[in-house]
Amino acid sequence: MKERLMRVGTSYIPVTNVELSSAWYVNKLGARLNYKDDDKAILNLANQSFFLVKSQNNQCSNFIDMYGEEWFSLTFEVNGLAALEEIHRDFITNEVRVGAIENRGHAGRNFVFNDIDGNKFDVWSELSPRFKEKYDV
């Protein structure tokens, strides 16, 4: 079947405080704020649009697998191991909650970080070949 879904345009992330969370994403991750009201903020980050949506307490985008492990819903990519190590150091310096850099048995290395609402995200040291080609990286 021909690929018809061309890209992910927007991801939605539950947050408890739109003001605090949008400031966190801007200051800690370098997101660009496009819009904000009491119920949501719209950010540009990593060539994608993210909606931070005000939610009830104890909501997050994480899920539990069949073995009881909590997983992230998104993986960000960086261009190589040196870039991964640099952003890992930057996150630690900026007091972002991060895990150790891991070898998961596949190409590249990864680490996990959390936002202030406990939403987990992954960072991988390998850019997809299609992205590299399209953006001449």
N, CA, C and O atoms as a Tinker XYZ file with bonds, in Angstrom:
   548  protein
     1  N      0.844000   -1.176000    0.000000    73     2
     2  CA     0.000000    0.000000    0.000000    64     1     3
     3  C      0.892000    1.244000    0.000000    63     2     4     5
     4  O      1.896000    1.300000    0.710000    81     3
     5  N      0.524000    2.204000   -0.779000    73     3     6
     6  CA     1.274000    3.456000   -0.864000    64     5     7
     7  C      1.131000    4.242000    0.446000    63     6     8     9
     8  O      0.044000    4.339000    1.017000    81     7
     9  N      2.247000    4.792000    0.898000    73     7    10
    10  CA     2.225000    5.597000    2.129000    64     9    11
    11  C      1.416000    6.869000    1.875000    63    10    12    13
    12  O      1.747000    7.660000    0.992000    81    11
    13  N      0.356000    7.056000    2.657000    73    11    14
    14  CA    -0.484000    8.243000    2.499000    64    13    15
    15  C     -0.366000    9.199000    3.673000    63    14    16    17
    16  O     -0.552000   10.405000    3.510000    81    15
    17  N     -0.063000    8.682000    4.840000    73    15    18
    18  CA     0.148000    9.550000    5.990000    64    17    19
    19  C      1.576000   10.072000    5.893000    63    18    20    21
    20  O      2.525000    9.298000    6.018000    81    19
    21  N      1.740000   11.354000    5.677000    73    19    22
    22  CA     3.033000   11.910000    5.316000    64    21    23
    23  C      3.910000   12.312000    6.500000    63    22    24    25
    24  O      5.134000   12.217000    6.415000    81    23
    25  N      3.314000   12.755000    7.588000    73    23    26
    26  CA     4.118000   13.136000    8.739000    64    25    27
    27  C      3.202000   13.288000    9.943000    63    26    28    29
    28  O      1.982000   13.376000    9.806000    81    27
    29  N      3.801000   13.317000   11.115000    73    27    30
    30  CA     3.058000   13.654000   12.324000    64    29    31
    31  C      3.121000   15.165000   12.447000    63    30    32    33
    32  O      4.207000   15.737000   12.540000    81    31
    33  N      1.976000   15.808000   12.448000    73    31    34
    34  CA     1.937000   17.262000   12.504000    64    33    35
    35  C      1.899000   17.807000   13.913000    63    34    36    37
    36  O      2.558000   18.802000   14.214000    81    35
    37  N      1.137000   17.166000   14.781000    73    35    38
    38  CA     0.943000   17.681000   16.131000    64    37    39
    39  C      0.895000   16.531000   17.124000    63    38    40    41
    40  O      0.299000   15.488000   16.856000    81    39
    41  N      1.525000   16.733000   18.264000    73    39    42
    42  CA     1.405000   15.819000   19.393000    64    41    43
    43  C      0.779000   16.589000   20.548000    63    42    44    45
    44  O      1.014000   17.787000   20.707000    81    43
    45  N     -0.013000   15.897000   21.348000    73    43    46
    46  CA    -0.711000   16.509000   22.478000    64    45    47
    47  C     -0.133000   15.955000   23.770000    63    46    48    49
    48  O     -0.003000   14.742000   23.937000    81    47
    49  N      0.208000   16.846000   24.670000    73    47    50
    50  CA     0.830000   16.461000   25.929000    64    49    51
    51  C     -0.011000   17.018000   27.078000    63    50    52    53
    52  O     -0.250000   18.224000   27.136000    81    51
    53  N     -0.463000   16.153000   27.994000    73    51    54
    54  CA    -1.243000   16.635000   29.133000    64    53    55
    55  C     -0.349000   17.333000   30.152000    63    54    56    57
    56  O      0.723000   16.834000   30.496000    81    55
    57  N     -0.798000   18.483000   30.628000    73    55    58
    58  CA    -0.075000   19.237000   31.657000    64    57    59
    59  C     -1.078000   19.757000   32.682000    63    58    60    61
    60  O     -2.258000   19.921000   32.372000    81    59
    61  N     -0.617000   20.013000   33.884000    73    59    62
    62  CA    -1.527000   20.520000   34.914000    64    61    63
    63  C     -1.548000   22.041000   34.982000    63    62    64    65
    64  O     -2.531000   22.629000   35.433000    81    63
    65  N     -0.465000   22.684000   34.535000    73    63    66
    66  CA    -0.398000   24.140000   34.574000    64    65    67
    67  C      0.222000   24.625000   33.254000    63    66    68    69
    68  O      1.426000   24.493000   33.035000    81    67
    69  N     -0.617000   25.181000   32.390000    73    67    70
    70  CA    -0.175000   25.597000   31.055000    64    69    71
    71  C      0.919000   26.649000   31.143000    63    70    72    73
    72  O      1.890000   26.590000   30.389000    81    71
    73  N      0.782000   27.595000   32.035000    73    71    74
    74  CA     1.769000   28.672000   32.171000    64    73    75
    75  C      3.143000   28.117000   32.559000    63    74    76    77
    76  O      4.143000   28.413000   31.904000    81    75
    77  N      3.188000   27.316000   33.621000    73    75    78
    78  CA     4.461000   26.751000   34.072000    64    77    79
    79  C      5.064000   25.789000   33.054000    63    78    80    81
    80  O      6.266000   25.818000   32.793000    81    79
    81  N      4.218000   24.941000   32.486000    73    79    82
    82  CA     4.719000   23.947000   31.537000    64    81    83
    83  C      5.234000   24.591000   30.263000    63    82    84    85
    84  O      6.286000   24.196000   29.759000    81    83
    85  N      4.522000   25.569000   29.732000    73    83    86
    86  CA     4.995000   26.210000   28.499000    64    85    87
    87  C      6.320000   26.918000   28.757000    63    86    88    89
    88  O      7.209000   26.882000   27.906000    81    87
    89  N      6.470000   27.556000   29.904000    73    87    90
    90  CA     7.745000   28.199000   30.243000    64    89    91
    91  C      8.850000   27.148000   30.369000    63    90    92    93
    92  O      9.981000   27.395000   29.950000    81    91
    93  N      8.541000   25.984000   30.940000    73    91    94
    94  CA     9.528000   24.912000   31.081000    64    93    95
    95  C     10.004000   24.442000   29.709000    63    94    96    97
    96  O     11.207000   24.313000   29.482000    81    95
    97  N      9.075000   24.188000   28.798000    73    95    98
    98  CA     9.441000   23.713000   27.465000    64    97    99
    99  C     10.257000   24.759000   26.701000    63    98   100   101
   100  O     11.184000   24.410000   25.971000    81    99
   101  N      9.921000   26.013000   26.865000    73    99   102
   102  CA    10.679000   27.085000   26.203000    64   101   103
   103  C     12.069000   27.205000   26.812000    63   102   104   105
   104  O     13.061000   27.238000   26.083000    81   103
   105  N     12.155000   27.270000   28.131000    73   103   106
   106  CA    13.440000   27.511000   28.807000    64   105   107
   107  C     14.345000   26.292000   28.867000    63   106   108   109
   108  O     15.564000   26.433000   28.771000    81   107
   109  N     13.791000   25.114000   29.021000    73   107   110
   110  CA    14.611000   23.908000   29.179000    64   109   111
   111  C     14.908000   23.200000   27.859000    63   110   112   113
   112  O     15.992000   22.643000   27.684000    81   111
   113  N     13.938000   23.217000   26.916000    73   111   114
   114  CA    14.096000   22.466000   25.675000    64   113   115
   115  C     14.303000   23.356000   24.450000    63   114   116   117
   116  O     14.642000   22.866000   23.373000    81   115
   117  N     14.100000   24.660000   24.617000    73   115   118
   118  CA    14.281000   25.561000   23.482000    64   117   119
   119  C     13.094000   25.614000   22.540000    63   118   120   121
   120  O     13.243000   26.020000   21.387000    81   119
   121  N     11.928000   25.216000   23.001000    73   119   122
   122  CA    10.719000   25.288000   22.169000    64   121   123
   123  C     10.370000   26.746000   21.889000    63   122   124   125
   124  O     10.760000   27.649000   22.629000    81   123
   125  N      9.631000   26.956000   20.810000    73   123   126
   126  CA     9.145000   28.300000   20.486000    64   125   127
   127  C      7.636000   28.346000   20.754000    63   126   128   129
   128  O      6.873000   27.547000   20.211000    81   127
   129  N      7.223000   29.287000   21.593000    73   127   130
   130  CA     5.814000   29.438000   21.947000    64   129   131
   131  C      5.092000   30.190000   20.838000    63   130   132   133
   132  O      5.483000   31.300000   20.477000    81   131
   133  N      4.032000   29.582000   20.296000    73   131   134
   134  CA     3.242000   30.210000   19.237000    64   133   135
   135  C      1.924000   30.768000   19.730000    63   134   136   137
   136  O      1.404000   31.735000   19.172000    81   135
   137  N      1.375000   30.156000   20.787000    73   135   138
   138  CA     0.064000   30.574000   21.289000    64   137   139
   139  C     -0.095000   30.030000   22.695000    63   138   140   141
   140  O      0.420000   28.962000   23.026000    81   139
   141  N     -0.818000   30.783000   23.524000    73   139   142
   142  CA    -1.095000   30.291000   24.878000    64   141   143
   143  C     -2.366000   30.936000   25.381000    63   142   144   145
   144  O     -2.576000   32.136000   25.205000    81   143
   145  N     -3.223000   30.130000   26.014000    73   143   146
   146  CA    -4.354000   30.636000   26.778000    64   145   147
   147  C     -4.433000   29.809000   28.065000    63   146   148   149
   148  O     -3.489000   29.085000   28.382000    81   147
   149  N     -5.513000   29.900000   28.795000    73   147   150
   150  CA    -5.616000   29.197000   30.076000    64   149   151
   151  C     -5.671000   27.673000   29.934000    63   150   152   153
   152  O     -5.331000   26.946000   30.868000    81   151
   153  N     -6.100000   27.194000   28.765000    73   151   154
   154  CA    -6.327000   25.768000   28.575000    64   153   155
   155  C     -5.279000   25.051000   27.740000    63   154   156   157
   156  O     -5.202000   23.823000   27.772000    81   155
   157  N     -4.462000   25.804000   26.987000    73   155   158
   158  CA    -3.498000   25.144000   26.113000    64   157   159
   159  C     -2.394000   26.104000   25.710000    63   158   160   161
   160  O     -2.542000   27.325000   25.772000    81   159
   161  N     -1.289000   25.517000   25.298000    73   159   162
   162  CA    -0.198000   26.265000   24.678000    64   161   163
   163  C      0.204000   25.493000   23.432000    63   162   164   165
   164  O      0.173000   24.262000   23.413000    81   163
   165  N      0.584000   26.229000   22.389000    73   163   166
   166  CA     1.040000   25.613000   21.147000    64   165   167
   167  C      2.503000   25.976000   20.970000    63   166   168   169
   168  O      2.869000   27.151000   20.927000    81   167
   169  N      3.333000   24.943000   20.868000    73   167   170
   170  CA     4.776000   25.115000   20.768000    64   169   171
   171  C      5.304000   24.495000   19.484000    63   170   172   173
   172  O      4.747000   23.517000   18.987000    81   171
   173  N      6.370000   25.060000   18.952000    73   171   174
   174  CA     7.148000   24.412000   17.899000    64   173   175
   175  C      8.399000   23.862000   18.539000    63   174   176   177
   176  O      9.110000   24.573000   19.249000    81   175
   177  N      8.671000   22.578000   18.283000    73   175   178
   178  CA     9.840000   21.911000   18.838000    64   177   179
   179  C     10.173000   20.721000   17.945000    63   178   180   181
   180  O      9.295000   19.915000   17.633000    81   179
   181  N     11.407000   20.607000   17.539000    73   179   182
   182  CA    11.879000   19.452000   16.768000    64   181   183
   183  C     11.068000   19.241000   15.490000    63   182   184   185
   184  O     10.665000   18.120000   15.177000    81   183
   185  N     10.835000   20.324000   14.761000    73   183   186
   186  CA    10.103000   20.249000   13.494000    64   185   187
   187  C      8.685000   19.707000   13.646000    63   186   188   189
   188  O      8.162000   19.050000   12.746000    81   187
   189  N      8.076000   19.984000   14.776000    73   187   190
   190  CA     6.724000   19.506000   15.027000    64   189   191
   191  C      5.994000   20.505000   15.905000    63   190   192   193
   192  O      6.616000   21.301000   16.609000    81   191
   193  N      4.684000   20.459000   15.860000    73   191   194
   194  CA     3.850000   21.269000   16.729000    64   193   195
   195  C      3.416000   20.428000   17.924000    63   194   196   197
   196  O      2.978000   19.289000   17.763000    81   195
   197  N      3.538000   20.992000   19.119000    73   195   198
   198  CA     3.100000   20.330000   20.341000    64   197   199
   199  C      2.045000   21.187000   21.016000    63   198   200   201
   200  O      2.241000   22.387000   21.206000    81   199
   201  N      0.931000   20.576000   21.377000    73   199   202
   202  CA    -0.089000   21.228000   22.178000    64   201   203
   203  C      0.090000   20.753000   23.611000    63   202   204   205
   204  O      0.038000   19.553000   23.883000    81   203
   205  N      0.298000   21.680000   24.517000    73   203   206
   206  CA     0.271000   21.368000   25.943000    64   205   207
   207  C     -1.159000   21.637000   26.386000    63   206   208   209
   208  O     -1.611000   22.782000   26.371000    81   207
   209  N     -1.863000   20.604000   26.774000    73   207   210
   210  CA    -3.290000   20.707000   27.073000    64   209   211
   211  C     -3.507000   20.557000   28.571000    63   210   212   213
   212  O     -3.071000   19.580000   29.181000    81   211
   213  N     -4.190000   21.542000   29.158000    73   211   214
   214  CA    -4.500000   21.476000   30.588000    64   213   215
   215  C     -5.357000   20.248000   30.844000    63   214   216   217
   216  O     -6.396000   20.049000   30.215000    81   215
   217  N     -4.893000   19.420000   31.791000    73   215   218
   218  CA    -5.577000   18.164000   32.083000    64   217   219
   219  C     -5.806000   18.034000   33.584000    63   218   220   221
   220  O     -5.365000   18.865000   34.378000    81   219
   221  N     -6.489000   16.995000   33.934000    73   219   222
   222  CA    -6.689000   16.697000   35.343000    64   221   223
   223  C     -5.372000   16.225000   35.944000    63   222   224   225
   224  O     -4.463000   15.816000   35.222000    81   223
   225  N     -5.276000   16.283000   37.255000    73   223   226
   226  CA    -4.078000   15.798000   37.942000    64   225   227
   227  C     -3.843000   14.324000   37.630000    63   226   228   229
   228  O     -4.780000   13.580000   37.341000    81   227
   229  N     -2.587000   13.918000   37.692000    73   227   230
   230  CA    -2.164000   12.527000   37.506000    64   229   231
   231  C     -2.404000   11.991000   36.099000    63   230   232   233
   232  O     -2.550000   10.784000   35.910000    81   231
   233  N     -2.444000   12.879000   35.118000    73   231   234
   234  CA    -2.514000   12.466000   33.715000    64   233   235
   235  C     -1.133000   12.641000   33.102000    63   234   236   237
   236  O     -0.437000   13.608000   33.411000    81   235
   237  N     -0.733000   11.724000   32.244000    73   235   238
   238  CA     0.503000   11.900000   31.489000    64   237   239
   239  C      0.438000   11.049000   30.242000    63   238   240   241
   240  O     -0.469000   10.233000   30.075000    81   239
   241  N      1.407000   11.247000   29.370000    73   239   242
   242  CA     1.423000   10.540000   28.093000    64   241   243
   243  C      2.126000    9.187000   28.164000    63   242   244   245
   244  O      2.212000    8.492000   27.152000    81   243
   245  N      2.621000    8.803000   29.316000    73   243   246
   246  CA     3.326000    7.536000   29.484000    64   245   247
   247  C      2.343000    6.366000   29.472000    63   246   248   249
   248  O      1.140000    6.549000   29.659000    81   247
   249  N      2.872000    5.166000   29.251000    73   247   250
   250  CA     2.037000    3.975000   29.352000    64   249   251
   251  C      2.853000    2.830000   29.943000    63   250   252   253
   252  O      4.083000    2.870000   29.961000    81   251
   253  N      2.155000    1.821000   30.419000    73   251   254
   254  CA     2.777000    0.656000   31.049000    64   253   255
   255  C      2.690000   -0.523000   30.078000    63   254   256   257
   256  O      1.616000   -0.846000   29.572000    81   255
   257  N      3.843000   -1.163000   29.826000    73   255   258
   258  CA     3.840000   -2.314000   28.920000    64   257   259
   259  C      3.389000   -3.571000   29.662000    63   258   260   261
   260  O      3.086000   -3.532000   30.855000    81   259
   261  N      3.354000   -4.673000   28.939000    73   259   262
   262  CA     2.843000   -5.926000   29.513000    64   261   263
   263  C      3.729000   -6.488000   30.611000    63   262   264   265
   264  O      3.323000   -7.410000   31.319000    81   263
   265  N      4.953000   -5.940000   30.768000    73   263   266
   266  CA     5.861000   -6.389000   31.822000    64   265   267
   267  C      5.881000   -5.436000   33.013000    63   266   268   269
   268  O      6.671000   -5.610000   33.941000    81   267
   269  N      5.013000   -4.432000   32.984000    73   267   270
   270  CA     4.923000   -3.488000   34.088000    64   269   271
   271  C      5.890000   -2.321000   34.000000    63   270   272   273
   272  O      6.001000   -1.549000   34.952000    81   271
   273  N      6.601000   -2.171000   32.869000    73   271   274
   274  CA     7.552000   -1.070000   32.690000    64   273   275
   275  C      6.844000    0.147000   32.101000    63   274   276   277
   276  O      6.026000    0.025000   31.188000    81   275
   277  N      7.171000    1.319000   32.637000    73   275   278
   278  CA     6.595000    2.559000   32.124000    64   277   279
   279  C      7.400000    3.039000   30.914000    63   278   280   281
   280  O      8.630000    3.085000   30.955000    81   279
   281  N      6.697000    3.393000   29.841000    73   279   282
   282  CA     7.315000    3.818000   28.593000    64   281   283
   283  C      6.957000    5.257000   28.256000    63   282   284   285
   284  O      5.951000    5.794000   28.720000    81   283
   285  N      7.795000    5.857000   27.450000    73   283   286
   286  CA     7.583000    7.177000   26.865000    64   285   287
   287  C      6.752000    7.012000   25.595000    63   286   288   289
   288  O      6.661000    5.915000   25.044000    81   287
   289  N      6.150000    8.102000   25.137000    73   287   290
   290  CA     5.352000    8.035000   23.914000    64   289   291
   291  C      6.061000    8.650000   22.715000    63   290   292   293
   292  O      5.609000    8.480000   21.582000    81   291
   293  N      7.162000    9.360000   22.940000    73   291   294
   294  CA     7.881000   10.030000   21.847000    64   293   295
   295  C      9.380000    9.863000   21.999000    63   294   296   297
   296  O      9.912000    9.849000   23.110000    81   295
   297  N     10.056000    9.736000   20.858000    73   295   298
   298  CA    11.511000    9.742000   20.824000    64   297   299
   299  C     11.975000   10.901000   19.956000    63   298   300   301
   300  O     11.586000   11.012000   18.794000    81   299
   301  N     12.800000   11.755000   20.520000    73   299   302
   302  CA    13.448000   12.818000   19.758000    64   301   303
   303  C     14.764000   12.270000   19.223000    63   302   304   305
   304  O     15.377000   11.403000   19.844000    81   303
   305  N     15.200000   12.778000   18.067000    73   303   306
   306  CA    16.457000   12.352000   17.474000    64   305   307
   307  C     17.453000   13.501000   17.468000    63   306   308   309
   308  O     17.081000   14.657000   17.267000    81   307
   309  N     18.712000   13.176000   17.688000    73   307   310
   310  CA    19.813000   14.128000   17.541000    64   309   311
   311  C     20.813000   13.526000   16.566000    63   310   312   313
   312  O     20.733000   12.341000   16.244000    81   311
   313  N     21.754000   14.335000   16.097000    73   311   314
   314  CA    22.671000   13.896000   15.056000    64   313   315
   315  C     23.984000   13.372000   15.627000    63   314   316   317
   316  O     25.003000   14.062000   15.610000    81   315
   317  N     23.945000   12.144000   16.131000    73   315   318
   318  CA    25.154000   11.476000   16.572000    64   317   319
   319  C     25.341000   11.415000   18.079000    63   318   320   321
   320  O     24.654000   12.094000   18.842000    81   319
   321  N     26.291000   10.582000   18.483000    73   319   322
   322  CA    26.573000   10.357000   19.894000    64   321   323
   323  C     27.074000   11.618000   20.588000    63   322   324   325
   324  O     26.679000   11.894000   21.721000    81   323
   325  N     27.935000   12.385000   19.929000    73   323   326
   326  CA    28.443000   13.621000   20.539000    64   325   327
   327  C     27.293000   14.585000   20.836000    63   326   328   329
   328  O     27.270000   15.222000   21.889000    81   327
   329  N     26.341000   14.689000   19.907000    73   327   330
   330  CA    25.178000   15.562000   20.118000    64   329   331
   331  C     24.314000   15.049000   21.266000    63   330   332   333
   332  O     23.787000   15.836000   22.052000    81   331
   333  N     24.170000   13.716000   21.360000    73   331   334
   334  CA    23.404000   13.127000   22.454000    64   333   335
   335  C     24.062000   13.439000   23.795000    63   334   336   337
   336  O     23.390000   13.841000   24.745000    81   335
   337  N     25.374000   13.252000   23.868000    73   335   338
   338  CA    26.090000   13.527000   25.114000    64   337   339
   339  C     26.012000   15.001000   25.483000    63   338   340   341
   340  O     25.886000   15.336000   26.661000    81   339
   341  N     26.084000   15.880000   24.500000    73   339   342
   342  CA    26.013000   17.317000   24.767000    64   341   343
   343  C     24.642000   17.726000   25.298000    63   342   344   345
   344  O     24.555000   18.474000   26.273000    81   343
   345  N     23.571000   17.244000   24.667000    73   343   346
   346  CA    22.233000   17.619000   25.137000    64   345   347
   347  C     21.960000   16.992000   26.503000    63   346   348   349
   348  O     21.264000   17.589000   27.325000    81   347
   349  N     22.494000   15.805000   26.755000    73   347   350
   350  CA    22.355000   15.163000   28.062000    64   349   351
   351  C     22.991000   16.043000   29.144000    63   350   352   353
   352  O     22.392000   16.278000   30.194000    81   351
   353  N     24.220000   16.532000   28.876000    73   351   354
   354  CA    24.896000   17.439000   29.825000    64   353   355
   355  C     24.094000   18.739000   30.006000    63   354   356   357
   356  O     23.923000   19.220000   31.126000    81   355
   357  N     23.609000   19.292000   28.899000    73   355   358
   358  CA    22.828000   20.530000   28.963000    64   357   359
   359  C     21.575000   20.342000   29.807000    63   358   360   361
   360  O     21.234000   21.204000   30.617000    81   359
   361  N     20.887000   19.217000   29.620000    73   359   362
   362  CA    19.690000   18.951000   30.408000    64   361   363
   363  C     20.029000   18.858000   31.892000    63   362   364   365
   364  O     19.306000   19.400000   32.727000    81   363
   365  N     21.107000   18.185000   32.221000    73   363   366
   366  CA    21.518000   18.075000   33.630000    64   365   367
   367  C     21.814000   19.469000   34.185000    63   366   368   369
   368  O     21.368000   19.811000   35.280000    81   367
   369  N     22.564000   20.270000   33.430000    73   367   370
   370  CA    22.884000   21.643000   33.854000    64   369   371
   371  C     21.619000   22.468000   34.062000    63   370   372   373
   372  O     21.547000   23.283000   34.981000    81   371
   373  N     20.616000   22.251000   33.198000    73   371   374
   374  CA    19.357000   23.000000   33.283000    64   373   375
   375  C     18.332000   22.340000   34.196000    63   374   376   377
   376  O     17.157000   22.705000   34.184000    81   375
   377  N     18.780000   21.367000   34.988000    73   375   378
   378  CA    17.963000   20.700000   35.994000    64   377   379
   379  C     16.740000   19.995000   35.422000    63   378   380   381
   380  O     15.670000   19.985000   36.030000    81   379
   381  N     16.918000   19.404000   34.237000    73   379   382
   382  CA    15.907000   18.525000   33.662000    64   381   383
   383  C     16.161000   17.130000   34.233000    63   382   384   385
   384  O     17.307000   16.687000   34.303000    81   383
   385  N     15.113000   16.448000   34.635000    73   383   386
   386  CA    15.261000   15.097000   35.173000    64   385   387
   387  C     15.576000   14.131000   34.030000    63   386   388   389
   388  O     14.736000   13.891000   33.164000    81   387
   389  N     16.790000   13.581000   34.035000    73   387   390
   390  CA    17.248000   12.701000   32.957000    64   389   391
   391  C     17.748000   11.376000   33.510000    63   390   392   393
   392  O     18.194000   11.286000   34.653000    81   391
   393  N     17.662000   10.354000   32.670000    73   391   394
   394  CA    18.252000    9.065000   32.985000    64   393   395
   395  C     19.636000    8.975000   32.373000    63   394   396   397
   396  O     20.088000    9.890000   31.684000    81   395
   397  N     20.287000    7.886000   32.626000    73   395   398
   398  CA    21.629000    7.642000   32.086000    64   397   399
   399  C     21.546000    7.373000   30.586000    63   398   400   401
   400  O     20.510000    6.949000   30.074000    81   399
   401  N     22.646000    7.626000   29.899000    73   399   402
   402  CA    22.742000    7.243000   28.491000    64   401   403
   403  C     22.845000    5.722000   28.446000    63   402   404   405
   404  O     23.648000    5.121000   29.159000    81   403
   405  N     22.020000    5.109000   27.599000    73   403   406
   406  CA    21.882000    3.656000   27.569000    64   405   407
   407  C     22.277000    3.069000   26.220000    63   406   408   409
   408  O     22.155000    3.721000   25.183000    81   407
   409  N     22.752000    1.831000   26.255000    73   407   410
   410  CA    22.922000    1.007000   25.074000    64   409   411
   411  C     21.780000    0.005000   25.104000    63   410   412   413
   412  O     21.757000   -0.879000   25.961000    81   411
   413  N     20.844000    0.126000   24.196000    73   411   414
   414  CA    19.672000   -0.760000   24.183000    64   413   415
   415  C     19.805000   -1.902000   23.190000    63   414   416   417
   416  O     18.825000   -2.583000   22.888000    81   415
   417  N     21.017000   -2.115000   22.679000    73   415   418
   418  CA    21.242000   -3.237000   21.794000    64   417   419
   419  C     20.945000   -2.968000   20.332000    63   418   420   421
   420  O     20.929000   -3.900000   19.527000    81   419
   421  N     20.712000   -1.730000   19.975000    73   419   422
   422  CA    20.507000   -1.368000   18.574000    64   421   423
   423  C     21.431000   -0.201000   18.248000    63   422   424   425
   424  O     22.157000    0.278000   19.120000    81   423
   425  N     21.408000    0.250000   17.025000    73   423   426
   426  CA    22.283000    1.360000   16.623000    64   425   427
   427  C     22.052000    2.577000   17.513000    63   426   428   429
   428  O     20.917000    2.888000   17.875000    81   427
   429  N     23.131000    3.253000   17.857000    73   427   430
   430  CA    23.021000    4.480000   18.633000    64   429   431
   431  C     22.832000    4.255000   20.121000    63   430   432   433
   432  O     22.851000    3.127000   20.613000    81   431
   433  N     22.652000    5.351000   20.812000    73   431   434
   434  CA    22.433000    5.362000   22.257000    64   433   435
   435  C     21.219000    6.236000   22.551000    63   434   436   437
   436  O     20.814000    7.054000   21.725000    81   435
   437  N     20.645000    6.053000   23.736000    73   435   438
   438  CA    19.439000    6.775000   24.129000    64   437   439
   439  C     19.527000    7.219000   25.576000    63   438   440   441
   440  O     20.309000    6.680000   26.360000    81   439
   441  N     18.718000    8.205000   25.919000    73   439   442
   442  CA    18.411000    8.499000   27.312000    64   441   443
   443  C     16.981000    9.000000   27.403000    63   442   444   445
   444  O     16.401000    9.446000   26.413000    81   443
   445  N     16.427000    8.922000   28.588000    73   443   446
   446  CA    15.048000    9.337000   28.844000    64   445   447
   447  C     15.073000   10.573000   29.717000    63   446   448   449
   448  O     15.915000   10.693000   30.607000    81   447
   449  N     14.147000   11.501000   29.466000    73   447   450
   450  CA    13.974000   12.649000   30.348000    64   449   451
   451  C     12.494000   12.866000   30.618000    63   450   452   453
   452  O     11.637000   12.352000   29.899000    81   451
   453  N     12.202000   13.640000   31.673000    73   451   454
   454  CA    10.823000   13.918000   32.074000    64   453   455
   455  C     10.571000   15.416000   32.112000    63   454   456   457
   456  O     11.455000   16.203000   32.449000    81   455
   457  N      9.335000   15.799000   31.757000    73   455   458
   458  CA     8.937000   17.187000   31.965000    64   457   459
   459  C      8.429000   17.351000   33.398000    63   458   460   461
   460  O      8.483000   16.406000   34.184000    81   459
   461  N      7.943000   18.528000   33.738000    73   459   462
   462  CA     7.535000   18.790000   35.128000    64   461   463
   463  C      6.255000   18.073000   35.530000    63   462   464   465
   464  O      5.935000   18.004000   36.717000    81   463
   465  N      5.511000   17.533000   34.551000    73   463   466
   466  CA     4.307000   16.760000   34.852000    64   465   467
   467  C      4.557000   15.261000   34.830000    63   466   468   469
   468  O      3.619000   14.480000   34.992000    81   467
   469  N      5.808000   14.842000   34.633000    73   467   470
   470  CA     6.134000   13.424000   34.612000    64   469   471
   471  C      6.010000   12.767000   33.251000    63   470   472   473
   472  O      6.192000   11.555000   33.138000    81   471
   473  N      5.699000   13.548000   32.195000    73   471   474
   474  CA     5.687000   12.985000   30.847000    64   473   475
   475  C      7.110000   12.596000   30.480000    63   474   476   477
   476  O      8.030000   13.411000   30.559000    81   475
   477  N      7.282000   11.335000   30.076000    73   475   478
   478  CA     8.601000   10.820000   29.705000    64   477   479
   479  C      8.824000   10.981000   28.208000    63   478   480   481
   480  O      7.906000   10.823000   27.403000    81   479
   481  N     10.062000   11.299000   27.857000    73   479   482
   482  CA    10.465000   11.383000   26.457000    64   481   483
   483  C     11.822000   10.705000   26.310000    63   482   484   485
   484  O     12.617000   10.663000   27.248000    81   483
   485  N     12.067000   10.183000   25.131000    73   483   486
   486  CA    13.309000    9.508000   24.810000    64   485   487
   487  C     14.106000   10.387000   23.856000    63   486   488   489
   488  O     13.528000   11.138000   23.070000    81   487
   489  N     15.428000   10.296000   23.924000    73   487   490
   490  CA    16.304000   10.961000   22.957000    64   489   491
   491  C     17.233000    9.897000   22.400000    63   490   492   493
   492  O     17.860000    9.147000   23.148000    81   491
   493  N     17.314000    9.840000   21.070000    73   491   494
   494  CA    18.118000    8.838000   20.371000    64   493   495
   495  C     19.199000    9.526000   19.562000    63   494   496   497
   496  O     18.965000   10.590000   18.989000    81   495
   497  N     20.368000    8.934000   19.511000    73   495   498
   498  CA    21.522000    9.555000   18.861000    64   497   499
   499  C     21.543000    9.393000   17.345000    63   498   500   501
   500  O     22.520000    9.781000   16.704000    81   499
   501  N     20.502000    8.835000   16.764000    73   499   502
   502  CA    20.505000    8.564000   15.323000    64   501   503
   503  C     19.368000    9.294000   14.613000    63   502   504   505
   504  O     18.197000    9.072000   14.918000    81   503
   505  N     19.714000   10.158000   13.675000    73   503   506
   506  CA    18.696000   10.781000   12.830000    64   505   507
   507  C     18.230000    9.780000   11.780000    63   506   508   509
   508  O     19.037000    9.020000   11.246000    81   507
   509  N     16.942000    9.775000   11.484000    73   507   510
   510  CA    16.432000    8.874000   10.454000    64   509   511
   511  C     17.024000    9.253000    9.097000    63   510   512   513
   512  O     17.206000   10.436000    8.809000    81   511
   513  N     17.324000    8.257000    8.264000    73   511   514
   514  CA    17.908000    8.540000    6.944000    64   513   515
   515  C     17.044000    9.483000    6.104000    63   514   516   517
   516  O     17.573000   10.334000    5.389000    81   515
   517  N     15.746000    9.339000    6.184000    73   515   518
   518  CA    14.840000   10.203000    5.401000    64   517   519
   519  C     14.946000   11.659000    5.848000    63   518   520   521
   520  O     14.925000   12.565000    5.015000    81   519
   521  N     15.057000   11.886000    7.141000    73   519   522
   522  CA    15.209000   13.247000    7.658000    64   521   523
   523  C     16.551000   13.834000    7.198000    63   522   524   525
   524  O     16.614000   14.984000    6.761000    81   523
   525  N     17.605000   13.048000    7.299000    73   523   526
   526  CA    18.921000   13.515000    6.857000    64   525   527
   527  C     18.894000   13.921000    5.390000    63   526   528   529
   528  O     19.428000   14.964000    5.012000    81   527
   529  N     18.268000   13.089000    4.573000    73   527   530
   530  CA    18.195000   13.368000    3.142000    64   529   531
   531  C     17.375000   14.638000    2.860000    63   530   532   533
   532  O     17.792000   15.500000    2.087000    81   531
   533  N     16.234000   14.731000    3.486000    73   531   534
   534  CA    15.332000   15.864000    3.227000    64   533   535
   535  C     15.942000   17.189000    3.662000    63   534   536   537
   536  O     15.795000   18.198000    2.973000    81   535
   537  N     16.623000   17.190000    4.799000    73   535   538
   538  CA    17.164000   18.424000    5.348000    64   537   539
   539  C     18.673000   18.560000    5.123000    63   538   540   541
   540  O     19.316000   19.450000    5.679000    81   539
   541  N     19.219000   17.674000    4.308000    73   539   542
   542  CA    20.636000   17.736000    3.923000    64   541   543
   543  C     21.558000   17.834000    5.146000    63   542   544   545
   544  O     22.422000   18.706000    5.233000    81   543
   545  N     21.341000   16.913000    6.078000    73   543   546
   546  CA    22.130000   16.879000    7.311000    64   545   547
   547  C     23.289000   15.929000    7.135000    63   546   548
   548  O     24.085000   15.749000    8.057000    81   547
